[in-house]
């Protein structure tokens, strides 16, 4: 069966870590690019990205509150994405934000279900 090939908790962890590191690296690159976002927006991207990357490890080892920390970082990244959309395009573009939110929700769902299976002993 497919559940033996793919561990949902591992997939969620890798997704959360990749998303967090991507956000942090994007913030660092944008910080030194001419015509970029405000410095506070880039620093916020870096901080929330690093918090998400660290919380991914907490989610994987089932530390209590790890998933809540990841959700908080994801919400922070979504909030700064709204600012960035308005800054870059002069208005808030709905589709990219919905896709980003759906991806975040999928990662949280995978982590939650994976955690339930791991704790329940069905992995």
Buried (B, 14 or more C-beta within 10 A) or exposed (E): EEEEEEBBBBBBBBBBBBBBBBBBEBBBEBBEEEEBBEEEBBBBBBBBBBBBBBBBEBBBEEEEEBBEBBBBBBEBBBEBBEBBBEEEEEEEBEEEBEEBBEEBEEBBEBBBEBBEBBEEEEB
